[in-house]
Amino acid sequence: MSLFVAIRPVEGAIDDLSDALEPIRRLPAASALRWQPPSQWHVTLAFLGDADEDVTDEVAERISDLALTGVPGVRLQGADCFGRQILWIGIGDDDARRRLAAVAAAIPPRLRGLGLDVDRRPWRGHLTVARARTGDARTAADALAGYQGPPWDVGQLVVIRSTGGPRPAHRVVRTIPLAAPRWVLES
């Protein structure tokens, strides 16, 4: 089972994206896509590879200092594909994307010595909404290119355990609350 650190959109952002996807799902070109349920939607910050259950608490402990301030103004925006088969929604707002990228870059050094196979590729913030084994997700991506969801404040990091196979599933195993963004404290 794989482990990763992620953020999850708030309910309002999930509802808005769900509404935007509804007409896209009815497109003939979308019939070959397997749509991820909203309960599984997340933005991965760090993929940690296969990990035993006993390392989960240590991962949460080592990244808990990243939770000093929240990230305001994140929004889901635009769409694209990895290849032809993975349809994803991007992260809008340059400042929020930079802040999330900084959090993502800070995770791997904190996890050294745990024996994890941490993915070291540069972070590319996205939320996967559909996959196609044989189809082509590019038509759906084109239809969603102008999507812009409502902004929300990231209030927590989550450690997620993923099981693969024909029906992959993600389960939140730890939640790390983030402090209120500084601009909220100053108000």
Protein Blocks (a to p, Z undefined) as FASTA:
>chain_A
ZZdddddddfklmmmmmmmmmmmmmpmklmmpccddfklgccdfbdgbjadfklmmmmmm
mmmmmmmpccehiacedjddehjlbccdddehjklmmmmmmmmmmmmmmmgonlpacdfb
dcdddddfbdcfklcfklmmmmmmmgccdddddfbdcdddddedjbdcdddfbdcddddd
fklmmZZ
